[in-house]
Structures are given as structure tokens and as C-alpha cells.
């Protein structure tokens, strides 16, 4: 959790940096690529009739905008798409046996249909990338890797085949944004900043401070002297199709775009709104931007009928969906106002947020039973996290206790006291102390318990805690007043996961079990009422994810549970009816750096969940000639 928060804050800070250059208005260009395509790169024919695009899952497709039809060009994983202005060839970079052995390849196309008219063939004799085809479609320039493994050389070769001609040798770093002048007499290209030094090279010598900037250079298409026309922050998108402008990211602020003339003299500057990224050219001097991103949505669903309810887009970074004592949905958000607990009415309208902290992260927000206070964990830079409380009516906050470790424990609020378990200070980690802290900050240890390696302590309430051990089939429930124990045996055979889940009323526990003894196949759930009067066993049709909490419905009539996540594949969340042993998929989500988060309402009938979805790509245009 803390890694997710840290990454989010770094992203927010990066988004606030940059120059004060005015943001120019762009117009959205529709029907460039299919609406649902997960596009990572695209190029267009000069007449804008066809688009060739590369998917994040691999492969290259052609989209005919007039016919609204698609066709596959190749299944291979490729990059650096380059289309011939004569519409009869497409080039790209493709890996050999390893990604380091990348070569330039070319597929001939039918100018009439846009489809392959011949077999794919390799163009580069040596490893190289970033191809660019001349305006007459007869030559292809690309960057060839140097034998030193440091820089690249710009070469040109006849598209029909033939020897490579060196145009610019031994550039000090990688080459990008190769562009041809309209008459084919010049080749423009970017030279990226050198790869950062390792600490062994720079920490003592200060070598990093003298690292050269990126540049844009120009050379004749038959060779000759290489000119540096601009020092830049980012070389792309480079020379416009009409050859009148060079556009590049400014030094010190790559999102600030500079428009220069063909000789590199600066003419004007502009920027485009985040998350638009300059991507390709259309027509003579129209710059196309590609916007991809994610949207986070907070939703509700009643069970078991799966009736959809609230559906709210969260524009700030959000986590930990939960329920307030009055049964309203809430989520912890991070934005320009800091960290806040945001509640929503049943129609999705927002309640007045409660600011938890104005700068740094906070998690584990929980209400006291009288709804006067919210307690939470406050993470601080270069310091241990602390337990905080904020008065909902006044916004006044106070510090209750500093935690022992960098990763704070899960909090349990029982009426007006906060409980948690953490390793005994100064110990070897084999014992945990169960703390009780009231809202005045008075703290006491209720009990110390022995915990084996990979075991866990789950606080139930101010009276009891549950201790599990990896591989054990017995769960100990310990009275916090006197240390007396009672054993809850797990009836289901197999290996028991040491991370139990509790129902909202703290009366039921759910244990994931691997019947075959393999901890990678948790296909059984045992539901146990803590007074041991009732237990139920559910066999799953999938392998459960051990890192998700199992949400238990009222009376343990069913559970909500996620299947095991697999890289590159959507994951699913299911409702499993305990009496009928039936399984129903509730929703799927795509792994994008964080999982779905879900919880059941206190009455156990309404699911509240937070999911992040990939937005369809948006392509926008700005005419460079119209920028003032």
C-alpha cells in the first residue's frame, strides 16, 4: 500500500512541474483508430485515409477510416512504425532472438488496398531501429547500433535493397525522430541524451553534472557535414511534413514545445494539456497528440441480485472504499487539497469531505461509533507513521501514537478505542503486542502473543484476537483480558492460508484452503462462526487470490472473492452462494499497477468497489501554423 501511495505522489508532483507556457486548444480527431483499440503508436497515410497502429498486446493493424474496416498486418511484437509517403510500404523495428538484437524490417503494401502485397523482409544488416522512409518511397534511413554499444550511426539504404550508406557516424547516444526533407535532400534526426552514468562513474567524480543535452542535427541524404541545429530537451516530433518547422521539447521542460524554423531558429512556444502527448504528423504541419490514461470509478452493487447502483468517477487518486457508520459509501482521496475522506450519497453526489492531512499520505481511515472522530494512519517523510484522530465537525486533529515500524498495522475501532497488533519494540519479531488506545492518547498493551514466522495476528475486538500459523490447521482465539485460548479447528483438508478474513459484524471468519496442499491453488473457503456453532465449506471453481480479503455476507450466506491474478490477463471478482454452491462473476478488471478494492456494507448486502479502467485513446490535432 505504501508503495502505491508513494508512486501516486511522485506522479502528482511531476504533473505540477513544468513551465507556465500557455496551453493551446486542440481539436479532437475522431475515427482515427477503432474506439476500443489499446493503441500505443499510430501513423497515417498522407491523405489521412488509412491508419496503421500498434497495440499494447502486440501486432500491427491497418484501419481504413472510410470503410470503417480493420485488417491485420503482422502478429509480431514490433515498434517504431514508419509509413512510406507513397503508401506502398511500412517499416518497423522487430527483435531478433533477444530484444537487444533488434533489426529494421519492411512489409510491402498495396497502395490501392493498404494490405500487404509481399512478404516481410529484413532491411538492416546490423542491429538498428527508428526507420524513416523518404518522400519518394525509394530510400529508408535508420539508426544502426555502433559496435561500442554506446551510440548509433545514421545510415540510408535503397528500399529495394542494396548497401548501406553512412550519413552520420558514431553519434554519442541513441538516435530518434529521423525525418526527411520534402525534396529528399536532407535528413533531420535527434540525438538523445547519453544514458545516465552509474553511481560508480558519477557519485565521486560529478560526471552526471556534465551530461550533454539532446540535440537535433541535419545531414545531406548522400552524406557530408553534420550540422547541429538545436539543443533540446526532447527531439520529437521533429521536422513537419512540409519541411517548414521543427518541433521539439524545450530544455529543462520537455512538455513545453518549441516551434523552430527549418534551420532551428526558435519562432514560438506552446504546450498541450495533460495527458496529451505529441505523437505524429498529419497533412503538411498539423501535429497529432495521443492521450491514453485511466479512470477510477466507485460503484455499488446489491447482492445476490447484482443490481447496479452508484457509479461515480473519481478524478483524484483514491483507495480504500469503506462504509461510514450511517451506511454511506466513502473513499480516501489524494489531490490538491491533500488527503481527505470523501463520502458519497446514494445518488453519487458528494458530501462535505473531511481533510485528514493537507500534504502527506493517510490510510486506514475509520469512524468511531458515535461518528464524532475519524482515526487514520498518517505517513510522514523520513519518519515512522503515526496514529491520528480528526474531529469530523471541526477538522481539528491530534496525534495519538507513533507506530513501531515503517508499515503501519491494520486498525480496528471498537466503539471509542483503537486496537492494533505490532511487533514488540526491541524484540526479534517473534512476539506481537496488542495495543488499545483511546481518543485522549492513553495507550496500554492488552496482551503479548507469540507469533511464528509467516503467521498472523488478527484483532477481532477489544476482547479477543485470532492467531494463525502457516501450515497449521488450528486457529487460536485468545482472550485479551487473561490470555485464555480456545481452538477453532479447520475441518476442510489441505493447506490453510494464514490470512483469515472477518465479517463486518466480526462474528464470522473465512479461511482459504488449498485442498491438495499446494498453496498456489486455494480452491476452498471454510466459513466458521467464531462461537463455533456453525460452519460452512464452499468449493470454488477457480483459484482464489491469497492477497485479497474475502468479503462475507450477512449470516455467511455467501462470499465475494477475487480469483488469482495472472500477468497480462483480466482478473475477476465473484459472488459465491454458500447454500447453492453457485458462482457468479460480478465484474472483471485489468491489472494496471493496482488491484480492484471492494468491501461489503455492514448489513452484508451491498458491495462497494473501486476499479481502475483503461480509457480508450483520444487523438487530437493542433495546426502549428495557427499558433500565435
C-alpha positions as CSV (number, residue, x, y, z in Angstrom):
1,X,0.0,0.0,0.0
2,X,2.7,2.5,0.9
3,X,4.5,1.9,-2.5
4,X,1.2,2.7,-4.3
5,X,0.9,5.9,-2.3
6,X,4.5,6.9,-2.9
7,X,4.2,6.3,-6.7
8,X,1.0,8.4,-6.8
9,X,2.5,11.3,-5.0
10,X,5.6,11.3,-7.3
11,X,3.2,11.3,-10.3
12,X,1.2,14.3,-8.8
13,X,4.4,16.2,-8.2
14,X,5.6,15.5,-11.8
15,X,2.3,16.7,-13.1
16,X,2.6,20.1,-11.3
17,X,6.1,20.8,-12.6
18,X,6.8,22.5,-15.9
19,X,6.7,25.9,-17.4
20,X,3.9,28.5,-17.5
21,X,3.7,28.3,-21.3
22,X,0.1,28.9,-22.4
23,X,-1.8,25.7,-23.2
24,X,-3.1,25.7,-26.8
25,X,-6.5,24.4,-27.7
26,X,-6.6,21.2,-29.7
27,X,-9.5,19.7,-31.6
28,X,-10.3,16.0,-31.2
29,X,-9.9,14.0,-34.4
30,X,-12.4,11.1,-34.4
31,X,-12.3,7.8,-36.3
32,X,-8.5,7.7,-36.5
33,X,-8.3,4.3,-34.8
34,X,-11.0,1.8,-33.7
35,X,-12.6,3.1,-30.5
36,X,-11.8,0.1,-28.3
37,X,-8.2,-0.4,-29.6
38,X,-5.4,-0.2,-27.0
39,X,-3.2,1.8,-29.2
40,X,0.4,2.5,-28.3
41,X,1.6,4.0,-31.6
42,X,0.0,5.0,-34.9
43,X,1.0,6.5,-38.3
44,X,-1.3,7.9,-41.1
45,X,-1.1,8.0,-44.8
46,X,-0.6,11.5,-46.3
47,X,-4.3,11.6,-47.4
48,X,-5.4,10.6,-43.9
49,X,-7.5,7.7,-45.3
50,X,-5.7,4.9,-43.5
51,X,-4.1,4.5,-40.1
52,X,-1.6,1.8,-39.2
53,X,-1.4,1.2,-35.4
54,X,0.4,-0.9,-32.9
55,X,-1.4,-2.5,-30.0
56,X,-0.1,-2.9,-26.4
57,X,-0.8,-6.6,-26.7
58,X,1.4,-6.9,-29.9
59,X,0.7,-6.8,-33.6
60,X,0.1,-4.1,-36.2
61,X,-3.3,-3.4,-37.8
62,X,-4.5,-1.2,-40.6
63,X,-7.7,0.8,-40.2
64,X,-9.5,2.1,-43.3
65,X,-11.3,5.2,-42.0
66,X,-13.7,5.5,-44.9
67,X,-14.7,1.8,-44.9
68,X,-14.5,1.5,-41.1
69,X,-12.7,-1.7,-41.6
70,X,-9.6,-3.2,-40.0
71,X,-7.0,-5.7,-41.2
72,X,-4.0,-7.3,-39.5
73,X,-0.6,-6.5,-41.0
74,X,1.5,-8.7,-38.6
75,X,1.2,-10.6,-35.4
76,X,4.8,-9.8,-34.3
77,X,5.7,-7.5,-31.4
78,X,7.2,-4.5,-33.2
79,X,7.7,-0.8,-32.6
80,X,8.9,2.4,-34.4
81,X,6.3,2.3,-37.1
82,X,7.2,4.2,-40.2
83,X,4.9,4.5,-43.3
84,X,6.0,5.3,-46.8
85,X,4.5,8.6,-48.0
86,X,3.7,6.7,-51.3
87,X,1.6,4.3,-49.2
88,X,3.3,1.2,-50.6
89,X,5.4,0.1,-47.6
90,X,5.6,0.1,-43.8
91,X,8.8,-0.3,-41.8
92,X,9.3,-1.1,-38.1
93,X,11.7,-2.4,-35.6
94,X,11.5,-6.0,-34.5
95,X,13.6,-8.0,-32.1
96,X,15.7,-11.0,-33.1
97,X,16.3,-13.8,-30.7
98,X,16.6,-11.3,-27.9
99,X,15.3,-7.7,-27.6
100,X,18.9,-6.5,-27.8
101,X,19.1,-7.9,-31.3
102,X,16.7,-5.6,-32.9
103,X,16.5,-5.1,-36.6
104,X,14.6,-2.9,-39.1
105,X,12.0,-4.8,-41.2
106,X,9.8,-3.8,-44.0
107,X,6.4,-5.0,-45.4
108,X,5.4,-4.0,-49.0
109,X,1.9,-2.7,-49.2
110,X,-0.7,-2.3,-51.9
111,X,-1.2,1.4,-52.4
112,X,-4.8,0.6,-53.5
113,X,-5.9,-1.5,-50.6
114,X,-3.3,-0.8,-47.9
115,X,-2.8,-4.5,-47.3
116,X,0.5,-6.5,-47.6
117,X,1.5,-7.1,-51.2
118,X,4.5,-9.3,-50.4
119,X,6.4,-11.0,-47.6
120,X,8.1,-9.2,-44.7
121,X,11.9,-8.8,-45.2
122,X,14.7,-7.6,-43.1
123,X,16.2,-4.3,-44.2
124,X,19.1,-3.7,-41.8
125,X,22.2,-5.9,-42.0
126,X,23.2,-5.0,-38.4
127,X,21.1,-4.2,-35.3
128,X,19.3,-0.9,-35.6
129,X,16.0,0.9,-35.1
130,X,13.8,4.1,-35.8
131,X,13.4,3.7,-39.6
132,X,12.1,6.6,-41.8
133,X,11.1,6.3,-45.4
134,X,11.9,9.1,-47.9
135,X,9.1,11.1,-49.5
136,X,9.6,9.4,-52.9
137,X,9.4,6.0,-51.2
138,X,12.7,4.8,-52.6
139,X,15.1,5.1,-49.6
140,X,14.9,4.2,-45.9
141,X,17.1,5.8,-43.2
142,X,17.6,4.3,-39.8
143,X,19.9,4.2,-36.8
144,X,22.5,1.4,-36.8
145,X,23.9,0.4,-33.5
146,X,27.7,1.0,-33.1
147,X,30.0,-1.8,-32.1
148,X,30.9,0.2,-28.9
149,X,27.4,-0.4,-27.6
150,X,27.1,3.3,-26.7
151,X,26.0,5.4,-29.7
152,X,24.4,4.9,-33.1
153,X,25.2,5.8,-36.7
154,X,22.6,7.1,-39.2
155,X,22.6,5.1,-42.4
156,X,20.4,5.1,-45.6
157,X,19.7,2.1,-47.8
158,X,17.6,1.7,-51.0
159,X,14.2,0.4,-50.1
160,X,14.5,-2.2,-52.9
161,X,17.8,-3.5,-51.4
162,X,21.4,-2.6,-51.6
163,X,24.4,-1.5,-49.5
164,X,24.1,0.9,-46.5
165,X,25.5,4.4,-46.9
166,X,26.7,6.2,-43.7
167,X,25.2,9.6,-43.3
168,X,26.3,10.5,-39.7
169,X,28.7,8.2,-37.9
170,X,29.3,7.5,-34.2
171,X,26.6,9.7,-32.6
172,X,27.3,9.9,-28.9
173,X,24.0,8.4,-27.9
174,X,20.8,6.8,-29.3
175,X,19.1,8.4,-32.3
176,X,15.4,9.3,-32.6
177,X,12.9,11.2,-34.7
178,X,14.5,10.7,-38.1
179,X,12.7,12.9,-40.7
180,X,13.3,13.5,-44.4
181,X,13.0,17.0,-46.0
182,X,10.3,17.1,-48.7
183,X,12.8,17.2,-51.6
184,X,14.7,14.2,-50.1
185,X,18.0,16.2,-50.0
186,X,18.3,16.4,-46.2
187,X,17.8,14.1,-43.2
188,X,17.0,15.5,-39.8
189,X,17.4,13.4,-36.7
190,X,17.5,13.7,-32.9
191,X,20.4,12.6,-30.7
192,X,19.1,11.7,-27.3
193,X,20.9,12.5,-24.0
194,X,23.5,9.8,-23.1
195,X,22.4,7.0,-20.9
196,X,22.8,8.2,-17.2
197,X,26.0,7.3,-15.6
198,X,26.1,4.6,-12.9
199,X,26.9,5.8,-9.4
200,X,30.4,4.2,-9.7
201,X,31.1,6.6,-12.6
202,X,29.5,9.7,-11.2
203,X,28.9,9.8,-7.5
204,X,32.5,10.7,-6.7
205,X,33.5,12.4,-9.9
206,X,30.4,14.6,-10.6
207,X,30.3,13.2,-14.1
208,X,26.5,13.3,-14.1
209,X,26.5,17.1,-13.8
210,X,28.2,17.5,-17.2
211,X,25.9,15.1,-19.0
212,X,25.2,16.6,-22.6
213,X,21.7,17.7,-23.6
214,X,19.8,16.2,-26.5
215,X,20.2,17.8,-29.9
216,X,18.6,17.9,-33.4
217,X,21.0,17.5,-36.3
218,X,20.9,17.7,-40.0
219,X,22.9,16.0,-42.8
220,X,22.6,15.6,-46.6
221,X,20.9,12.5,-47.7
222,X,24.1,11.5,-49.6
223,X,26.4,12.3,-46.7
224,X,28.5,15.3,-45.9
225,X,28.9,17.6,-42.8
226,X,26.6,17.0,-39.9
227,X,25.0,20.3,-38.5
228,X,23.6,20.7,-35.0
229,X,20.6,23.0,-35.5
230,X,19.1,22.9,-31.9
231,X,19.8,21.9,-28.4
232,X,16.6,20.4,-27.0
233,X,15.0,18.6,-24.1
234,X,13.3,16.0,-26.3
235,X,14.0,15.7,-30.1
236,X,10.5,14.7,-31.2
237,X,8.2,15.1,-33.0
238,X,10.9,16.7,-35.3
239,X,10.5,18.1,-38.8
240,X,7.0,18.8,-40.1
241,X,5.9,17.1,-43.4
242,X,6.1,20.3,-45.3
243,X,9.7,20.9,-44.1
244,X,8.9,24.4,-42.7
245,X,9.0,23.7,-39.0
246,X,10.9,21.7,-36.4
247,X,9.0,21.0,-33.2
248,X,10.8,19.7,-30.1
249,X,10.6,19.6,-26.3
250,X,12.4,22.5,-24.6
251,X,15.5,22.1,-22.4
252,X,14.5,21.9,-18.7
253,X,10.8,21.4,-19.5
254,X,10.1,18.8,-22.3
255,X,6.3,19.4,-22.0
256,X,7.0,23.0,-23.2
257,X,7.1,22.6,-27.0
258,X,9.2,24.9,-29.2
259,X,8.4,25.6,-32.8
260,X,11.5,26.5,-34.8
261,X,12.1,27.1,-38.5
262,X,14.0,24.5,-40.6
263,X,17.3,25.9,-39.5
264,X,16.5,25.6,-35.8
265,X,15.7,29.2,-35.1
266,X,13.0,29.4,-32.4
267,X,9.8,31.0,-33.5
268,X,7.2,30.4,-30.8
269,X,6.4,28.1,-27.9
270,X,3.3,26.2,-26.7
271,X,2.2,23.3,-24.7
272,X,-0.8,20.9,-24.8
273,X,-3.0,19.8,-21.9
274,X,-2.0,16.7,-19.9
275,X,-2.2,13.8,-20.7
276,X,-1.9,14.7,-24.4
277,X,1.5,13.7,-25.8
278,X,2.8,14.8,-29.3
279,X,2.8,11.7,-31.4
280,X,2.6,12.1,-35.2
281,X,2.1,14.4,-38.1
282,X,-0.9,14.8,-40.4
283,X,-1.1,16.8,-43.6
284,X,1.6,19.5,-44.0
285,X,2.0,20.9,-40.5
286,X,-0.7,19.5,-38.2
287,X,0.6,17.9,-35.1
288,X,-1.4,15.0,-33.7
289,X,-1.4,14.1,-30.0
290,X,-2.3,10.8,-28.3
291,X,-4.0,10.7,-25.0
292,X,-4.2,7.5,-23.1
293,X,-4.9,7.1,-19.4
294,X,-7.0,5.6,-16.7
295,X,-10.3,6.4,-14.9
296,X,-11.1,5.3,-11.4
297,X,-14.7,4.6,-10.6
298,X,-16.5,3.9,-7.3
299,X,-19.5,1.7,-7.7
300,X,-22.1,-0.2,-5.7
301,X,-24.0,-3.4,-6.4
302,X,-26.6,-5.1,-4.3
303,X,-26.3,-8.9,-3.8
304,X,-27.3,-11.5,-4.7
305,X,-29.4,-9.9,-7.4
306,X,-26.4,-7.9,-8.7
307,X,-28.4,-4.7,-9.1
308,X,-26.1,-1.8,-10.1
309,X,-26.2,1.3,-8.0
310,X,-23.9,4.3,-7.6
311,X,-21.3,4.8,-10.3
312,X,-19.0,7.8,-9.7
313,X,-15.8,8.7,-11.5
314,X,-13.0,9.7,-9.0
315,X,-10.7,12.2,-10.6
316,X,-8.1,12.2,-7.8
317,X,-6.0,9.2,-6.7
318,X,-8.3,7.1,-4.5
319,X,-8.1,4.0,-2.4
320,X,-9.8,2.1,0.5
321,X,-13.5,2.1,-0.3
322,X,-15.4,1.8,3.0
323,X,-18.7,2.5,4.7
324,X,-19.4,5.2,7.2
325,X,-21.5,4.3,10.3
326,X,-24.6,5.7,8.7
327,X,-24.2,3.3,5.8
328,X,-22.8,5.8,3.1
329,X,-20.0,5.0,0.7
330,X,-16.7,6.7,1.2
331,X,-13.2,6.6,-0.2
332,X,-9.8,8.1,0.8
333,X,-8.6,10.5,-1.9
334,X,-5.3,12.4,-2.6
335,X,-5.5,15.6,-4.5
336,X,-4.6,19.3,-4.5
337,X,-6.1,19.6,-1.0
338,X,-4.1,16.8,0.4
339,X,-5.5,13.6,1.9
340,X,-9.3,13.6,2.6
341,X,-12.1,11.2,3.4
342,X,-14.8,11.7,0.8
343,X,-18.3,10.5,1.4
344,X,-21.0,10.0,-1.3
345,X,-24.8,9.9,-1.1
346,X,-26.7,7.1,-2.7
347,X,-27.1,9.1,-5.9
348,X,-23.3,9.6,-6.2
349,X,-23.4,13.3,-5.0
350,X,-20.5,14.2,-2.8
351,X,-20.8,15.0,0.9
352,X,-18.5,17.6,2.6
353,X,-15.1,15.9,2.7
354,X,-13.1,15.6,5.9
355,X,-9.5,16.7,5.4
356,X,-7.2,14.3,7.2
357,X,-3.9,15.9,6.2
358,X,-3.0,18.7,3.9
359,X,0.2,17.2,2.4
360,X,1.3,13.7,3.2
361,X,-0.4,10.3,2.7
362,X,-3.0,8.7,5.0
363,X,-4.7,5.3,5.1
364,X,-6.8,3.1,7.4
365,X,-9.5,5.8,7.9
366,X,-12.1,4.5,10.4
367,X,-15.0,6.1,12.3
368,X,-15.7,5.9,16.0
369,X,-19.2,4.5,16.8
370,X,-20.5,8.0,17.8
371,X,-19.5,9.4,14.4
372,X,-17.5,12.2,16.1
373,X,-14.0,11.1,15.2
374,X,-12.1,9.6,12.3
375,X,-8.9,7.8,13.2
376,X,-6.3,7.1,10.5
377,X,-2.6,6.3,9.8
378,X,-0.5,9.2,8.8
379,X,2.6,8.6,6.8
380,X,5.4,11.1,7.1
381,X,8.7,11.6,5.1
382,X,11.7,10.1,6.8
383,X,9.8,9.2,10.0
384,X,7.6,6.4,11.4
385,X,3.9,6.6,10.6
386,X,1.6,7.9,13.4
387,X,-1.9,7.1,14.5
388,X,-4.0,10.3,14.2
389,X,-7.6,11.3,15.0
390,X,-9.6,14.2,13.4
391,X,-12.8,15.6,14.8
392,X,-15.3,15.5,12.0
393,X,-17.2,18.6,13.0
394,X,-14.3,20.9,13.5
395,X,-11.5,19.4,11.4
396,X,-9.1,19.6,14.4
397,X,-6.6,16.7,14.5
398,X,-4.3,15.2,17.1
399,X,-1.6,12.7,17.3
400,X,-2.3,9.6,19.3
401,X,0.8,7.3,18.9
402,X,3.8,6.7,16.7
403,X,3.9,3.2,15.3
404,X,6.9,0.9,15.7
405,X,7.5,0.0,12.1
406,X,7.5,1.7,8.7
407,X,4.5,-0.3,7.6
408,X,1.7,0.5,10.0
409,X,-0.7,-2.2,11.1
410,X,-4.4,-2.5,10.3
411,X,-6.6,-0.6,12.7
412,X,-9.8,-1.9,14.4
413,X,-12.1,0.6,16.0
414,X,-14.3,-0.8,18.8
415,X,-16.7,2.0,19.8
416,X,-14.3,4.6,21.2
417,X,-10.9,2.8,21.3
418,X,-8.5,1.8,18.6
419,X,-6.8,-1.6,18.5
420,X,-3.9,-3.0,16.5
421,X,-1.1,-5.5,16.8
422,X,2.5,-4.7,16.1
423,X,5.9,-6.4,16.8
424,X,7.2,-5.9,20.4
425,X,9.6,-3.0,20.3
426,X,13.2,-4.1,20.6
427,X,12.2,-7.8,20.1
428,X,13.1,-10.3,17.4
429,X,9.7,-10.2,15.7
430,X,8.5,-13.5,17.3
431,X,6.1,-11.7,19.6
432,X,3.4,-9.1,18.9
433,X,1.8,-6.6,21.3
434,X,-1.9,-5.9,21.0
435,X,-2.5,-2.3,21.8
436,X,-5.6,-0.4,22.9
437,X,-5.5,3.4,22.6
438,X,-8.4,5.8,23.5
439,X,-9.0,9.2,21.9
440,X,-7.1,11.0,24.6
441,X,-4.0,9.1,23.6
442,X,-3.9,6.8,26.6
443,X,-2.3,3.6,25.5
444,X,-1.9,0.2,27.1
445,X,-0.8,-3.3,25.9
446,X,-3.7,-5.7,26.4
447,X,-1.6,-8.8,25.7
448,X,1.6,-10.0,24.1
449,X,1.3,-13.1,21.9
450,X,3.8,-15.4,20.3
451,X,3.8,-15.4,16.5
452,X,5.6,-17.9,14.4
453,X,7.3,-17.0,11.1
454,X,4.7,-16.2,8.4
455,X,1.9,-16.4,11.0
456,X,-0.6,-13.6,11.7
457,X,-2.5,-11.8,14.4
458,X,-6.0,-10.6,13.6
459,X,-7.6,-8.4,16.2
460,X,-11.3,-9.2,16.5
461,X,-12.4,-6.5,19.0
462,X,-11.3,-5.3,22.5
463,X,-11.9,-8.7,23.9
464,X,-10.4,-11.2,21.5
465,X,-7.7,-11.7,18.8
466,X,-7.1,-14.6,16.4
467,X,-3.6,-16.1,15.9
468,X,-2.8,-18.3,12.9
469,X,0.3,-20.1,11.8
470,X,1.3,-21.0,8.2
471,X,0.6,-24.7,7.6
472,X,-1.4,-25.1,10.8
473,X,-4.9,-26.4,10.7
474,X,-5.8,-24.9,14.1
475,X,-6.7,-21.3,14.8
476,X,-6.2,-19.9,18.3
477,X,-8.7,-17.4,19.6
478,X,-7.2,-15.6,22.6
479,X,-9.0,-13.6,25.3
480,X,-7.1,-10.3,25.7
481,X,-8.1,-9.9,29.3
482,X,-6.4,-13.1,30.6
483,X,-4.7,-14.9,27.7
484,X,-7.0,-17.9,27.7
485,X,-7.2,-19.7,24.4
486,X,-9.8,-21.7,22.6
487,X,-9.0,-23.7,19.4
488,X,-11.0,-23.5,16.2
489,X,-10.1,-26.5,14.0
490,X,-10.4,-26.2,10.3
491,X,-12.4,-29.1,9.0
492,X,-11.5,-28.8,5.3
493,X,-8.5,-30.9,4.4
494,X,-5.4,-29.3,2.9
495,X,-3.2,-26.3,3.5
496,X,-4.8,-23.3,5.2
497,X,-3.8,-19.8,4.3
498,X,-2.6,-17.8,7.4
499,X,-4.6,-14.7,6.5
500,X,-8.2,-15.0,7.7
501,X,-11.0,-12.6,6.8
502,X,-13.7,-11.3,9.2
503,X,-17.3,-10.4,8.5
504,X,-18.4,-6.8,9.1
505,X,-20.1,-7.8,12.4
506,X,-16.9,-9.6,13.5
507,X,-18.8,-12.9,14.1
508,X,-17.6,-15.0,11.2
509,X,-14.2,-15.8,9.8
510,X,-13.3,-17.0,6.4
511,X,-10.2,-19.2,5.7
512,X,-8.8,-20.0,2.3
513,X,-7.7,-23.6,1.8
514,X,-5.6,-25.4,-0.8
515,X,-7.2,-28.9,-0.7
516,X,-4.2,-30.6,-2.4
517,X,-1.7,-28.9,-0.1
518,X,-0.3,-26.6,-2.8
519,X,-0.5,-23.0,-1.7
520,X,-1.0,-21.9,-5.3
521,X,-4.4,-23.4,-5.6
522,X,-6.7,-22.0,-3.0
523,X,-10.0,-23.5,-4.2
524,X,-11.9,-23.9,-1.0
525,X,-13.3,-21.5,1.6
526,X,-14.2,-22.5,5.1
527,X,-16.6,-20.2,6.9
528,X,-16.6,-20.5,10.7
529,X,-18.8,-18.7,13.2
530,X,-16.4,-17.7,16.0
531,X,-18.6,-19.2,18.7
532,X,-18.2,-22.5,16.7
533,X,-22.0,-23.1,16.5
534,X,-22.0,-23.1,12.6
535,X,-19.5,-23.7,9.8
536,X,-19.8,-24.0,6.1
537,X,-17.4,-25.2,3.4
538,X,-17.5,-23.8,-0.2
539,X,-15.6,-25.4,-3.1
540,X,-14.6,-22.8,-5.7
541,X,-14.5,-23.2,-9.4
542,X,-11.3,-21.0,-9.5
543,X,-8.2,-20.4,-7.5
544,X,-8.6,-17.5,-5.1
545,X,-6.2,-14.7,-4.7
546,X,-4.5,-15.0,-1.3
547,X,-3.8,-11.3,-1.0
548,X,-7.5,-10.2,-1.2
549,X,-9.8,-10.0,1.8
550,X,-12.8,-12.4,1.5
551,X,-16.0,-10.3,2.0
552,X,-18.6,-12.3,4.0
553,X,-22.3,-11.7,3.5
554,X,-24.7,-11.3,6.4
555,X,-25.1,-14.7,8.1
556,X,-22.3,-16.1,6.0
557,X,-24.8,-16.9,3.2
558,X,-22.2,-16.2,0.6
559,X,-18.8,-14.5,0.0
560,X,-17.3,-12.1,-2.5
561,X,-13.9,-13.2,-3.6
562,X,-11.3,-12.5,-6.3
563,X,-9.5,-15.1,-8.4
564,X,-5.8,-15.3,-8.6
565,X,-4.2,-12.6,-10.7
566,X,-2.2,-13.5,-13.7
567,X,0.1,-11.1,-15.6
568,X,-1.4,-9.8,-18.9
569,X,-4.9,-11.3,-18.2
570,X,-8.0,-9.7,-16.8
571,X,-8.9,-10.7,-13.2
572,X,-12.4,-11.4,-11.9
573,X,-14.4,-10.9,-8.7
574,X,-17.1,-13.4,-7.9
575,X,-20.1,-13.9,-5.7
576,X,-20.3,-17.4,-4.3
577,X,-23.6,-18.6,-2.8
578,X,-22.8,-20.7,0.2
579,X,-26.1,-22.7,0.2
580,X,-26.3,-23.4,-3.5
581,X,-22.5,-23.6,-4.1
582,X,-23.1,-21.5,-7.2
583,X,-20.6,-19.0,-8.5
584,X,-21.5,-15.7,-10.4
585,X,-19.0,-13.3,-11.9
586,X,-19.6,-9.8,-10.7
587,X,-17.0,-7.8,-12.7
588,X,-13.6,-8.1,-14.3
589,X,-10.8,-5.6,-14.1
590,X,-7.4,-5.2,-15.9
591,X,-4.3,-5.2,-13.9
592,X,-2.8,-1.7,-14.2
593,X,-0.5,-1.4,-11.3
594,X,-3.1,-2.0,-8.6
595,X,-5.9,-4.4,-7.9
596,X,-9.6,-3.8,-7.5
597,X,-10.7,-2.9,-4.0
598,X,-14.1,-4.0,-2.6
599,X,-16.0,-4.3,0.7
600,X,-19.5,-5.3,1.8
601,X,-21.8,-3.0,3.7
602,X,-22.4,-3.6,7.4
603,X,-25.6,-5.4,6.6
604,X,-23.7,-7.6,4.2
605,X,-25.9,-7.0,1.2
606,X,-24.3,-4.1,-0.8
607,X,-20.9,-4.4,-2.5
608,X,-18.8,-1.2,-2.7
609,X,-15.9,-1.5,-5.1
610,X,-13.2,0.7,-6.6
611,X,-11.8,-0.2,-10.0
612,X,-9.4,1.5,-12.4
613,X,-10.2,1.2,-16.1
614,X,-8.1,1.9,-19.2
615,X,-9.6,4.8,-21.1
616,X,-9.9,4.5,-24.9
617,X,-7.2,6.5,-26.8
618,X,-8.1,10.1,-27.7
619,X,-6.3,11.7,-30.7
620,X,-6.3,15.5,-31.0
621,X,-4.8,17.9,-33.5
622,X,-3.2,21.4,-33.5
623,X,-2.2,23.3,-36.6
624,X,1.3,24.6,-36.0
625,X,0.8,27.5,-38.4
626,X,-2.1,28.9,-36.3
627,X,-0.2,29.1,-33.0
628,X,0.4,32.7,-32.1
